[in-house]
Amino acid sequence: MTRDPLAHSKARSGYTLPVFACAAAIAALRRIHQVTSPISSVLVDLVELSETVEIPIEQSASLRADAALAIAYSDPGDNLDLTRDTPIWALVEFGLPEQTEAIALQGGEGIGRHDQNDKPAIYAYARRLLHENLSRELEPGEKIRVTIILPEGRALAERTSNAAFGVVEGLSLLGTSGISQPLSAPDQLAVYRETLRQRAEYDCLVFCVGENGLDLAKQMGVKGDRLLKTANWLGPMLVEAGLQGIQKILLFGYHGKLIKLAGGIFHTHHHVADGRQEIFAAHAANQGLPTADVQLVFKSPTAEAALQHLRHLDSTTGSCWVEQIYGAIAQQIDQRSHTYIHAHSDRRVQVGSILFDRDRQIVVQSKIGSTFLTQVC
């Protein structure tokens, strides 16, 4: 029986891109298996949530005896999501004799690629979702190749921050679950607060702004029940943590986001406030970085570019500017967050921080953050 895990939410949630890619792949595989009746929808097991949901299929067709194509349309729910109504194609073909795995996943047109290794930006949850659902459809000994295509992906990617994470030429199949929460809806903050209240039994929780942080934290061994997504509402969520008696918070996020907290900006959406280069340059100058390099940091188009400049200095001169400057930034994030919580809740909460770069490599762990990480893994 299909259940809708989203029915309780005031704002209508939807599903992430991997769910629609998986649905299209299931429909295409059924076409190869000579299903001739119309395929109007398929059931997808969301895996992480132990829920099965029904996803509409727009079209499906056999291309030849060993290949078929199916199309689904993205529905992210009540989000201001640029992928709304985006067509997602899945081309399924029988595997070649030399194929070793039962299911080989490929990124086609519109699926982003990592500029460091040219691999498709299909992340862990998407791969697990596709493998677990498709494996149930395979006949004994059968091998298939699955190519996911986003015809509009390359154009849509130009309106995202994918490039900041080293993903080029398209969108990522990213997500830690199949649910696309309506982050842009006003009442979503209430949902996040309620989730925090339900986990107030723990003395230490991990706050992640987005999916990249959630995914990396899980890879590093952080327990799932300690992880909370905050989106850009770090300020209200920190205050709520104080009000609920949480003793310790570990902030785990992309350095280009969390650096704003070091400047006292606690709503991190760029439409609200931005001062990354200014904050970065101020800390660099305070740590003694030469004036010419401070000016380069200040004029850097992104925080990532500023980080790369410091890394270049360290590699060519034997300096340790990254450690020194980011250490100061992380310490300021911790202190300002602690002060912010106390000012708005009259509670004292220890805050630690861990910052990562676009390649999901850890840039810095504050002293408190390192201690907290061992407690939540």
N, C-alpha and C positions, 0 to 999 in steps of 0.2 A: 504494500500500500504506500502510495506517495504522500509524503507529508511536507508541508511548507514551514521551514524553521524560521521564517521571517514574519509570520502573521502577527506576532505580538508587537512589532515595532510600529510607531506612529508614521514615520517616514518609510516609504517602501524601499527596501533593500533589493539589490539585484545580485548578479553573479559576475565573477571575474572572467577575463578573457580565456584562461585555460579551460573553464567549464564549457564554453561555447566551441572551442577548438576540439575538445574531447567529444562533444555531442556530434559535431560534424564528422569526425573520424569514425565514430560508431556507425553512423548512417551510411557512410561510404563503404565500410567493411561489409555491412549487410547487403549492399548492392552487389558487391563481388560475390557474395554467397547466394546470388541469384534470387534475392528478394524482389519480387515484381510488383507487389502492392505498394501504394503510396506510403511514403514515410513522412508523416506530418510532425512527429516528435519522437524523442528517445528518452530513456531514463539514464541519468548519470549519478553514480555514487560519488558523493563529495569527499569520501575517504576520511579526511581529518575530522569531520563533524558527525560521522556515522549517519548521514542523511542521504536520501535518494530524491532527486528532483527531476521534474519533467521539463525538457528543453525543446522548444519548437525548432523544426528543421524547415528552412525555406525551400530548398531544392536538393535533389540528389539524382545522379545519373551514372549509368555504366559507360565507361569510355572504351573499354575493350574487355575481353574475357578476364584479364588479370588486373584491371584497374578501374577505379570509380572515384567520383568527386561528389562532395556534399557541401552545402552552404548553410551556415547559421548566422544570425544577426545578434550582435552584442546588446544586452540590456542590463546596464549597471544599476537600475533602480533610480531612486530620487537623488542622484548625484549630478553635480555639474561636471560630468565626465565626457571628455572629448571622444571616447570610443563608442558613445551611444549610437546604435543603429549601424555600426561598422560591420560589413560583411566579413565573415571568417570562413575560409575555404579549407577543406581537408582533402588532400589527394592520397588515396590508399592504393598501394600496388603490392602484388606478391613480391617477396624478397628474392634477391639473386642467390644462386647456389652458394656463393662464398660468404654470404651473410651469416654471422655467428649467433647474433641475438634474435630472439623471436620477434621483437618489435624494434625497428630502427627509426628514430625520430630525426627529422630534418626541418630546418627553417627555410621556407621559400621566400618569395618576394614579400617585402613589408615586415618580415620578422627581423628585428635588429640583430646585429652581430657585435661581439666584443672586439674593440679595435686592437687589443693586445694579442689575441690568439685566433681571431676570425671565427670563433665558435658562435653558434646561434644563441641568442639570449632567451633560452628556454630553461627556466629555473626548476629547482627541486620539486616543488609541489606540482607544477604542470607535468613534469615527467612522471611522477608517481601516479597522478590522476589518470593520465593517458595509459600507462602500462597496466594499472590495476583494472581499469574498465575494459580495455581492448583485449587483455589476456583472457577474459571470460568469454569473449566472442570467437576466439581462435579455435579452429579445428585441430585435432592432434597432429603435431609435426609441422604446422603451418607457420610461415614466416612472412612478415609484411614490412613494407616501408611506408612511413606516414610523413607527408610533407604538409606543414601548416603554412597557409598563405594569407596575408593581410593585404589585399589590393590597395587599400588606402593607407597602409602603415607607414610608408616612407614619408608621405606628406604630413600625416598626423604627428610623426615623431619630431618634426621641426617646431611643434608647439609645446614640447615637453622638455624636461631637464635630463633626458636620457643621456645626452652627451656628457653631462657632468659625471655620470657613472661609467663612462667608457663604452656606451652602447650607441652604435651608429647605424644608419640606413634603415631604421624601422623601430617598431615597438617591441617591448619585452613581453614574454608570457610569464608574468610575475604574480606572486600571491602566496600567502601561507595558508589560505583556505579558499573555498569556492565562493564565499559570500562577499559581495561588494557592498560594504556599509555606506550609507549616504553621508559621507563625511562633510559635505557642503550644506546639509540640511541643519537648520538651527537646533532641532531637538536631538541631534546626534551626541552633543556634549552630555546631555542627560543620560544617554545610553552608556557612554564611557564612564561617567561617574557611578552609575549603578553597578557596572562591572567591577569598579574599584572597591565599592562597598562590600561586594560579595567576597572579595579577597582580602578584606581587612584583617583576617586571622593571621596573615603572614607579617613578620616584622620587617621584611625587605622585599620590595617589588622593583621590577625593571620597566622603565618607561621607554617606549620606542615611538618616534614620530611617524614612521612609515613602514612599508613592507620590507624595504632593504634591511632596516635594522632588525625587524622581527626575524627575517630569514637568517641573517648572520648570527644573531644571538642564539637561535636554535642550533645552528651548526657548531657553535662554540660550547654547546652543552647546557645552556640555560634551560631550566625546567619550564615547560609550557605554562603551568599555572601561575608562574611568577611574572609572566610577560603581559604588559598592557600596551595597547596602541593608543596614542594620544592625539594623533594628527598634529595640527598646529596649536592645539590648546594646551600647551605645557603649563602656562600660568594657572589656569583654573584647576587643572589636574593636580598640580603640586599642592595647591591650597586644600583641595579635597582630601589629599593624602594626609595632610596635617590634621584636618578636622576629624578624620576617621582613625586617628591614632597610629598611623603607620610610622614606624621608627626610622626606617632607612629607605632611600630611593636611589636606584642606579639609573642615571640617564645614559642611554645607549643610542648613538645616532651619528648621522653624517656630519662631518665637521662644519660644512657650509651652513647647516641649520643651527647646531648647538652653539656655534660661536656667537650667535645673537644674544644668548643668555648672559654672556660675559659683558655685554654692553647694557644689560638691564631690559632687553626686549623679550617679553615672555609670551607674546603671540607671534609665532615665527613665520606666518604667511607673508610672502613678499609684498602683497597688496596692502598689508597693514603697516609694516615698517621694515626697513632694511638699512643696515649700517655695517655690513660684514667687512668691507675693505677698511672702513674707518676704525673699527674695533681691532682688526688685525694689525693695521699700521701702528695704532697707539701702543699695543702690547709689544710689537717689534721694536719700536723706538725706546720704550721703557726698559727693554732688555739689552739695549746697547747696539742694535743692528745699525750699521753705517747708514748715514742719511740717504745716500743714493739708492741703497737697497730698500729702505723704508718707502721712498718715493715709488719704486717699482711695485712694491706690495700694494701701496695705496691705489695705484693706477691699474692693477691687475683686473681683468674683466670678471674673474670668478675667484672664490676662495681656493679652488683647486689649483688655479694658475699660480696663486701666491705660494701655496704649499710647494709646488714643483720648483719654484724659484729658490726657496729655502733649501730644498733637497739638492738642487744643483750646487748651491754654495757649499753645503756640507761635503758633497762628494769631491769637489774640486779644491777646497781649501782646508779640509780636515776639521772644519768647525762643527758645532752641534746645535745650530740654530733651531732646527725642528724640535728637538727635545726641549730646548730652553724656552722657546717662545710658546710652544703648545703646552708645555708644562704649566706656564704662567696662566694661559688661557683656561685650561682645565681647572686649575685651582680657583680662578675667578668665577667660573661657572658654578662650581660647588658652593662657594661662599655666597654669591648673589642669590642662588636658589634657596639656600638655607635662610637668608635674610628675608627674601620675598615671602616664603611660607610663614615665617614668624610675624611679619608685618600684617599679613592678611588673615591669619588664623590664631595668632597668639600661641602657636605650638612650635616646638623645636624639633626639626627633623634633620637627620644627617643625610647629606646628598653627595654622591660620588658620580663621576662621569667617565665615559669611554667614547672616544671619537674615532671614526673610521673614514677612509678616503673613498674615491670613486671606484677603486678596484677592490673594495671591501677589505682592505688591509687596515689593521689598527694603527692609528697615528699616535695616540697617547691614551694612557690610563692614569687618571689622577690617583694619588695614594689611597684615598678612600675608595675610589672606584675599583681598584685592584682587589682590595679587601672584600668588598661586597660581591664581586664576581665569583670568588671562591665559595661564597655562602649560597649562591643561587644556582650553581651548576650541580 
